[in-house]
Amino acid sequence: MKEVVISGTGVFTPPYAISNDELVASFNAYVDLYNAEHADEIAAGTVETKSYSSSEFIFAASGIESRYVMEKEGILDPTRMCPRYAPRLDEEPSLMAEMAVDAAGQALAMGGVEAKDIDLILCAASNMERAYPAMAVEIQALLGAGGFAFDMNVACSSATFGIQTAVDMIRAGSIKRALVLCPELPSGHLEWRDRDCHFIFGDVATAVLLESSDVAETPQFKVLSTRCATQFSNNIRNNNGFLRRAHDQMEDRRDMQFMQNGRKVFKEVLPLVSHHIAQHMEEEGQDPTGLKRMWLHQANKSMNDYIGKKVLGRVPEPEEQPNILQDYANTSSAGSIIAFAQHHDGMSAGDLGLICSFGAGYSVGSVVVEKL
């Protein structure tokens, strides 16, 4: 069995940032328009009054202060409340592919690897821009990569599930090099008119370069082990899909965008993730309290604080459990990889770290790495 190393990472950050204050001003203007338009129904009791949001509410609920997006004006337009993208010709690169190519280029440069030497492109993300052809195959063509490519969707766990898939292939000897790419464009499927979730997501793209250790020029971390688990729940869901027209449901139904039952998710996911990490470490003969870094899925600061304390048996130091969601918000599958890419300095050879993502499914994936 081949040893697998991580040789490079990349993070593409979109050009526009939206602060909580900006988002709240737009949302509250929308609320005023909505309540005025439905004044008669509200007075009759057939429609509920929409309530204002606030920056204080957002930060207290999530720890988020800002987020990056690929398009800003449409999101902040109270009469629209969603991004506005010009249609692209079939001959033009798709938006998600462009994002992924940027992140991939960073990872390849860090690893000193040319795209032609890549054997696998795995595009792992929550919502693909189209059903087919696979986004990964388009990215492969744009990069000029070799080998083969395919898409994977395990929602917020897509990155770690993708890493495990690539690691298994490298260990088995079927490939030598892989790029796991997470181009996330949640601004397109977020319901920006819903007070309970309008602040959650931001756009980004990440890349992880995985190689067999015998061909790696600049190995950064050795992958010791990976674990994935799933447990069905539709408490986080998006019911949009190609059967929509077959159901005669083409109207803008609420469940055609991101939805979650936040209280149930919080209650059910936290023990699932904490147990998964503890079991993974135990099976590998590793003491979880010896972890020097935990790069967790960036959905909610309170969730990460709980998991960190549960795993380490104490309150983690800031550098032990770095958060990036205050700047990026929840970026779905990409969050743990942003944290990993931006916060591994200061680790010494032999130090252990854990990348963990979790979310809809429910799904949870973990990757134990050793600093080289």
RODO-2510 file (C-alpha; in nm, 4 decimals, decimal comma):
residues 372
     n   res          X          Y          Z
     1     m     0,0000     0,0000     0,0000
     2     k     0,1330     0,3401    -0,0992
     3     e     0,1775     0,6204     0,1520
     4     v    -0,0281     0,9305     0,0687
     5     v     0,0763     1,2890     0,1332
     6     i    -0,0812     1,6315     0,0973
     7     s     0,1573     1,8443    -0,1086
     8     g    -0,0451     2,1564    -0,1772
     9     t    -0,3601     2,3518    -0,1050
    10     g    -0,5355     2,6444    -0,2687
    11     v    -0,8122     2,8852    -0,1721
    12     f    -0,9908     3,1046    -0,4249
    13     t    -1,1575     3,3963    -0,2471
    14     p    -1,4326     3,5771    -0,4444
    15     p    -1,3926     3,9476    -0,5225
    16     y    -1,6823     4,0833    -0,3156
    17     a    -1,7411     4,0871     0,0592
    18     i    -2,0713     4,1533     0,2353
    19     s    -2,0587     4,2576     0,5998
    20     n    -2,3346     4,1760     0,8454
    21     d    -2,4344     4,5436     0,8511
    22     e    -2,4717     4,5532     0,4723
    23     l    -2,6688     4,2310     0,4697
    24     v    -2,9005     4,3457     0,7486
    25     a    -2,9694     4,6827     0,5829
    26     s    -3,0731     4,5033     0,2623
    27     f    -3,2804     4,2409     0,4425
    28     n    -3,4649     4,4959     0,6563
    29     a    -3,5438     4,7045     0,3478
    30     y    -3,6916     4,3888     0,1923
    31     v    -3,8968     4,3307     0,5093
    32     d    -4,0415     4,6816     0,4858
    33     l    -4,1383     4,6231     0,1224
    34     y    -4,2922     4,2840     0,2001
    35     n    -4,4929     4,4022     0,5009
    36     a    -4,6231     4,7026     0,3085
    37     e    -4,7234     4,4871     0,0108
    38     h    -4,9065     4,2388     0,2369
    39     a    -5,0497     4,4894     0,4831
    40     d    -5,4098     4,3808     0,4288
    41     e    -5,3330     4,0090     0,4698
    42     i    -5,1236     4,0828     0,7795
    43     a    -5,4100     4,2832     0,9289
    44     a    -5,6513     3,9975     0,8509
    45     g    -5,4181     3,7455     1,0151
    46     t    -5,3674     3,5336     0,7014
    47     v    -5,0038     3,6359     0,6515
    48     e    -4,7381     3,6720     0,9203
    49     t    -4,5416     3,9918     0,9593
    50     k    -4,1768     3,9511     0,8695
    51     s    -3,9313     4,0593     1,1378
    52     y    -3,6085     4,2553     1,1090
    53     s    -3,2675     4,0936     1,1298
    54     s    -2,9690     4,2476     1,3094
    55     s    -2,5913     4,2176     1,3069
    56     e    -2,5988     4,1298     1,6753
    57     f    -2,8432     3,8434     1,6124
    58     i    -2,6301     3,7049     1,3288
    59     f    -2,3052     3,7077     1,5263
    60     a    -2,4648     3,5602     1,8374
    61     a    -2,6309     3,2819     1,6343
    62     s    -2,3288     3,1889     1,4227
    63     g    -2,0079     3,3779     1,4919
    64     i    -2,0210     3,5103     1,1338
    65     e    -1,9191     3,8715     1,0664
    66     s    -1,8827     3,8760     0,6877
    67     r    -1,8880     3,6572     0,3780
    68     y    -1,7451     3,6559     0,0236
    69     v    -1,9653     3,6258    -0,2841
    70     m    -1,9212     3,6126    -0,6591
    71     e    -2,1917     3,8766    -0,7152
    72     k    -2,3045     4,1357    -0,4643
    73     e    -2,5542     4,3804    -0,6125
    74     g    -2,8334     4,1307    -0,6758
    75     i    -2,8056     3,9879    -0,3249
    76     l    -2,8307     4,3344    -0,1687
    77     d    -3,1160     4,4510    -0,3947
    78     p    -3,4279     4,4435    -0,1697
    79     t    -3,6465     4,3830    -0,4745
    80     r    -3,4422     4,0800    -0,5861
    81     m    -3,2453     3,9187    -0,2975
    82     c    -3,0382     3,6742    -0,5014
    83     p    -2,7252     3,6989    -0,7188
    84     r    -2,7499     3,8076    -1,0805
    85     y    -2,5290     3,6276    -1,3329
    86     a    -2,5240     3,6788    -1,7080
    87     p    -2,5903     3,3544    -1,8979
    88     r    -2,2791     3,1981    -2,0476
    89     l    -2,2473     3,0369    -2,3866
    90     d    -2,1820     2,6640    -2,3998
    91     e    -1,8362     2,7446    -2,5350
    92     e    -1,7492     2,9566    -2,2304
    93     p    -1,6100     2,8184    -1,9026
    94     s    -1,8721     2,7775    -1,6333
    95     l    -1,8494     2,9896    -1,3200
    96     m    -1,7787     2,7044    -1,0789
    97     a    -1,5101     2,5676    -1,3096
    98     e    -1,3340     2,9036    -1,3197
    99     m    -1,3345     2,9201    -0,9402
   100     a    -1,1971     2,5681    -0,9109
   101     v    -0,9236     2,6274    -1,1692
   102     d    -0,7918     2,9215    -0,9674
   103     a    -0,7714     2,7172    -0,6448
   104     a    -0,6229     2,4216    -0,8340
   105     g    -0,3498     2,6403    -0,9794
   106     q    -0,2451     2,7461    -0,6293
   107     a    -0,2273     2,3860    -0,5073
   108     l    -0,0298     2,2715    -0,8123
   109     a     0,2192     2,5574    -0,7706
   110     m     0,2675     2,4737    -0,4017
   111     g     0,3297     2,1098    -0,4863
   112     g     0,5541     2,1823    -0,7839
   113     v     0,3307     1,9667    -1,0030
   114     e     0,2123     2,0263    -1,3596
   115     a    -0,1545     1,9727    -1,4414
   116     k    -0,0697     1,7143    -1,7079
   117     d     0,0698     1,4886    -1,4359
   118     i    -0,2577     1,4768    -1,2406
   119     d    -0,4372     1,1412    -1,2662
   120     l    -0,7688     1,2356    -1,1026
   121     i    -0,9776     1,5506    -1,0771
   122     l    -1,2521     1,5085    -0,8190
   123     c    -1,5013     1,7962    -0,7975
   124     a    -1,6696     1,7667    -0,4577
   125     a    -1,9364     2,0260    -0,3816
   126     s    -2,2860     2,0754    -0,2439
   127     n    -2,4669     2,2077    -0,5491
   128     m    -2,3368     2,1605    -0,9024
   129     e    -2,4002     2,4234    -1,1639
   130     r    -2,5605     2,1607    -1,3872
   131     a    -2,6508     1,7945    -1,3880
   132     y    -2,4097     1,6983    -1,6675
   133     p    -2,1544     1,6928    -1,8155
   134     a    -1,9604     1,6595    -1,4908
   135     m    -1,8055     1,9797    -1,3611
   136     a    -1,4881     1,7829    -1,2892
   137     v    -1,4436     1,6895    -1,6555
   138     e    -1,4752     2,0546    -1,7589
   139     i    -1,2182     2,1521    -1,4946
   140     q    -0,9894     1,8739    -1,6202
   141     a    -1,0069     2,0192    -1,9710
   142     l    -0,9453     2,3762    -1,8551
   143     l    -0,6417     2,2695    -1,6526
   144     g    -0,5051     2,0381    -1,9197
   145     a    -0,4940     1,7565    -1,6648
   146     g    -0,4511     1,3918    -1,7510
   147     g    -0,6316     1,0866    -1,6217
   148     f    -1,0031     1,1038    -1,5467
   149     a    -1,2497     1,3171    -1,3538
   150     f    -1,5845     1,2915    -1,1797
   151     d    -1,8178     1,4812    -0,9475
   152     m    -1,9186     1,3993    -0,5914
   153     n    -2,1909     1,5509    -0,3741
   154     v    -2,2099     1,4718    -0,0042
   155     a    -2,3112     1,8286     0,0819
   156     c    -2,0891     1,9830     0,3509
   157     s    -1,8871     1,6620     0,3879
   158     s    -1,7908     1,6496     0,0210
   159     a    -1,4274     1,7533     0,0813
   160     t    -1,3423     1,4804     0,3309
   161     f    -1,5367     1,2162     0,1381
   162     g    -1,3470     1,3267    -0,1717
   163     i    -1,0142     1,3066     0,0101
   164     q    -1,0901     0,9531     0,1306
   165     t    -1,1835     0,8469    -0,2225
   166     a    -0,8608     0,9883    -0,3680
   167     v    -0,6482     0,8487    -0,0834
   168     d    -0,7896     0,4991    -0,1350
   169     m    -0,7094     0,5135    -0,5070
   170     i    -0,3526     0,6293    -0,4458
   171     r    -0,2953     0,3653    -0,1780
   172     a    -0,4241     0,0961    -0,4125
   173     g    -0,1883     0,2152    -0,6858
   174     s    -0,4520     0,2987    -0,9472
   175     i    -0,3438     0,6647    -0,9492
   176     k    -0,0454     0,8635    -0,8214
   177     r    -0,1783     1,2183    -0,8002
   178     a    -0,5222     1,3693    -0,7397
   179     l    -0,6791     1,7106    -0,6977
   180     v    -0,9846     1,7295    -0,4732
   181     l    -1,1629     2,0519    -0,5621
   182     c    -1,4512     2,2167    -0,3767
   183     p    -1,5967     2,5065    -0,5751
   184     e    -1,8825     2,6200    -0,3546
   185     l    -2,1409     2,8716    -0,4766
   186     p    -2,4020     2,8606    -0,1978
   187     s    -2,5168     3,2154    -0,2693
   188     g    -2,7103     3,0668    -0,5590
   189     h    -2,9178     2,8249    -0,3471
   190     l    -2,9493     3,0274    -0,0264
   191     e    -3,2866     3,1890     0,0489
   192     w    -3,1689     3,5412     0,1232
   193     r    -3,5255     3,6419     0,2237
   194     d    -3,5362     3,4062     0,5226
   195     r    -3,4299     3,5706     0,8507
   196     d    -3,3250     3,2392     1,0038
   197     c    -3,0697     3,1577     0,7355
   198     h    -3,0051     3,4650     0,5176
   199     f    -2,6617     3,5188     0,6757
   200     i    -2,5245     3,1646     0,6709
   201     f    -2,3366     3,1095     0,3463
   202     g    -2,0525     3,2528     0,1417
   203     d    -1,8845     3,1525    -0,1857
   204     v    -1,5312     3,0104    -0,2220
   205     a    -1,3290     2,7373    -0,3911
   206     t    -1,0603     2,5143    -0,2389
   207     a    -0,8118     2,2611    -0,3687
   208     v    -0,6117     1,9798    -0,2076
   209     l    -0,3271     1,8100    -0,3939
   210     l    -0,2768     1,4481    -0,2848
   211     e     0,0178     1,2383    -0,4028
   212     s     0,1841     0,9065    -0,3534
   213     s     0,4826     0,9782    -0,1288
   214     d     0,7281     0,8262    -0,3788
   215     v     0,6512     1,0963    -0,6385
   216     a     0,5929     1,3985    -0,4122
   217     e     0,8481     1,6798    -0,4314
   218     t     0,7120     1,8995    -0,1516
   219     p     0,5094     1,6837     0,0892
   220     q     0,3529     1,8849     0,3714
   221     f     0,1449     1,6267     0,5595
   222     k     0,1182     1,2489     0,5586
   223     v    -0,2366     1,1131     0,5530
   224     l    -0,2518     0,8571     0,8330
   225     s    -0,6154     0,7516     0,8016
   226     t    -0,9611     0,8546     0,6847
   227     r    -1,3130     0,7726     0,8012
   228     c    -1,6571     0,8532     0,6597
   229     a    -2,0046     0,7861     0,7978
   230     t    -2,3635     0,8681     0,7039
   231     q    -2,6973     0,8620     0,8822
   232     f    -3,0092     0,9672     0,6921
   233     s    -3,1861     1,2880     0,7837
   234     n    -3,3595     1,5538     0,5744
   235     n    -3,3274     1,8230     0,8410
   236     i    -3,0855     1,9932     0,6011
   237     r    -3,2118     1,9774     0,2446
   238     n    -3,2724     2,1360    -0,0940
   239     n    -3,5600     1,9750    -0,2873
   240     n    -3,4828     2,1356    -0,6224
   241     g    -3,4096     1,8962    -0,9074
   242     f    -3,4904     1,7831    -1,2583
   243     l    -3,8204     1,6201    -1,1553
   244     r    -3,9572     1,9593    -1,0498
   245     r    -4,1454     2,0146    -1,3762
   246     a    -4,2775     1,6567    -1,3714
   247     h    -4,4522     1,7407    -1,0445
   248     d    -4,6060     2,0552    -1,1985
   249     q    -4,4200     2,2576    -0,9361
   250     m    -4,2318     2,5221    -1,1280
   251     e    -4,3215     2,8020    -0,8892
   252     d    -4,0613     2,9400    -0,6492
   253     r    -4,1362     2,7095    -0,3583
   254     r    -3,9461     2,7668    -0,0364
   255     d    -3,8056     2,4129    -0,0264
   256     m    -3,6351     2,4652    -0,3612
   257     q    -3,3593     2,6538    -0,1821
   258     f    -3,1502     2,5703     0,1240
   259     m    -3,3583     2,4663     0,4228
   260     q    -3,2684     2,3367     0,7660
   261     n    -3,4268     2,2614     1,0999
   262     g    -3,1520     2,4287     1,2982
   263     r    -3,2474     2,3078     1,6449
   264     k    -3,2667     1,9424     1,5407
   265     v    -2,9423     1,9695     1,3456
   266     f    -2,7604     2,1144     1,6449
   267     k    -2,8969     1,8469     1,8770
   268     e    -2,8359     1,5499     1,6488
   269     v    -2,5139     1,6358     1,4643
   270     l    -2,2960     1,7313     1,7613
   271     p    -2,2976     1,3893     1,9331
   272     l    -2,2646     1,2177     1,5943
   273     v    -1,9510     1,4137     1,5050
   274     s    -1,7927     1,3955     1,8502
   275     h    -1,8419     1,0174     1,8630
   276     h    -1,7124     0,9770     1,5073
   277     i    -1,3880     1,1599     1,5846
   278     a    -1,3329     0,9749     1,9132
   279     q    -1,3960     0,6381     1,7477
   280     h    -1,1701     0,7209     1,4527
   281     m    -0,8822     0,8138     1,6832
   282     e    -0,9376     0,5078     1,9036
   283     e    -0,9353     0,2714     1,6061
   284     e    -0,6037     0,4219     1,4957
   285     g    -0,4545     0,3904     1,8431
   286     q    -0,4258     0,7662     1,8760
   287     d    -0,5116     0,9792     2,1775
   288     p    -0,7480     1,2583     2,0648
   289     t    -0,6116     1,4848     2,3374
   290     g    -0,2809     1,4768     2,1505
   291     l    -0,4205     1,6559     1,8446
   292     k    -0,2328     1,9789     1,7766
   293     r    -0,4922     2,1075     1,5274
   294     m    -0,8582     2,0444     1,4550
   295     w    -0,9704     2,1924     1,1253
   296     l    -1,3462     2,1596     1,1564
   297     h    -1,6337     2,2299     0,9212
   298     q    -1,7111     2,5999     0,9453
   299     a    -2,0868     2,6131     0,9978
   300     n    -2,1328     2,7586     1,3426
   301     k    -1,8862     2,8689     1,6097
   302     s    -2,0894     2,7211     1,8952
   303     m    -2,0927     2,3810     1,7239
   304     n    -1,7161     2,3869     1,6743
   305     d    -1,6552     2,4984     2,0312
   306     y    -1,8659     2,2086     2,1583
   307     i    -1,6895     1,9521     1,9398
   308     g    -1,3451     2,0850     2,0255
   309     k    -1,4127     2,0689     2,3991
   310     k    -1,5672     1,7225     2,3714
   311     v    -1,2747     1,5788     2,1757
   312     l    -0,9901     1,7413     2,3686
   313     g    -1,1578     1,7224     2,7087
   314     r    -1,0989     2,0930     2,7642
   315     v    -1,1565     2,4279     2,5968
   316     p    -0,9262     2,4361     2,2910
   317     e    -0,6779     2,7166     2,2472
   318     p    -0,7608     2,9388     1,9464
   319     e    -0,4714     2,8000     1,7416
   320     e    -0,5763     2,4408     1,8175
   321     q    -0,9228     2,4878     1,6665
   322     p    -0,8959     2,7735     1,4173
   323     n    -1,2122     2,9361     1,2869
   324     i    -1,2452     3,1201     0,9565
   325     l    -1,6239     3,1567     0,9422
   326     q    -1,6095     3,5083     1,0884
   327     d    -1,4614     3,6157     0,7524
   328     y    -1,5902     3,3524     0,5064
   329     a    -1,9177     3,2428     0,6738
   330     n    -2,0296     2,8841     0,6081
   331     t    -1,8756     2,7753     0,2777
   332     s    -2,0219     2,4253     0,2881
   333     s    -1,7646     2,1561     0,2038
   334     a    -1,4820     2,4072     0,1636
   335     g    -1,4776     2,5407     0,5207
   336     s    -1,2538     2,2807     0,6845
   337     i    -1,0110     2,3049     0,3924
   338     i    -0,9879     2,6847     0,4206
   339     a    -0,9059     2,6428     0,7896
   340     f    -0,6466     2,3757     0,7050
   341     a    -0,4864     2,5783     0,4268
   342     q    -0,4645     2,9003     0,6267
   343     h    -0,3889     2,7697     0,9761
   344     h    -0,1217     2,4999     0,9814
   345     d     0,1791     2,7222     1,0462
   346     g     0,3602     2,6561     1,3710
   347     m     0,3157     2,2795     1,3599
   348     s     0,6264     2,0673     1,4083
   349     a     0,7255     1,7416     1,2394
   350     g     0,5274     1,4583     1,3935
   351     d     0,2392     1,6765     1,5129
   352     l    -0,1067     1,5321     1,4472
   353     g    -0,4020     1,7191     1,3051
   354     l    -0,7570     1,6319     1,2068
   355     i    -0,9663     1,7634     0,9175
   356     c    -1,3359     1,7042     0,9810
   357     s    -1,6461     1,8026     0,7907
   358     f    -2,0099     1,7284     0,8622
   359     g    -2,3525     1,8268     0,7401
   360     a    -2,6517     1,7242     0,5346
   361     g    -2,7093     1,3549     0,5017
   362     y    -2,6266     1,3449     0,7871
   363     s    -2,2679     1,2896     0,6853
   364     v    -1,9355     1,3171     0,8638
   365     g    -1,5841     1,2637     0,7344
   366     s    -1,2483     1,2866     0,9108
   367     v    -0,8871     1,2794     0,7946
   368     v    -0,5982     1,2341     1,0388
   369     v    -0,2737     1,3870     0,9142
   370     e     0,0834     1,4074     1,0435
   371     k     0,3034     1,7098     0,9824
   372     l     0,6191     1,6248     0,7873
***
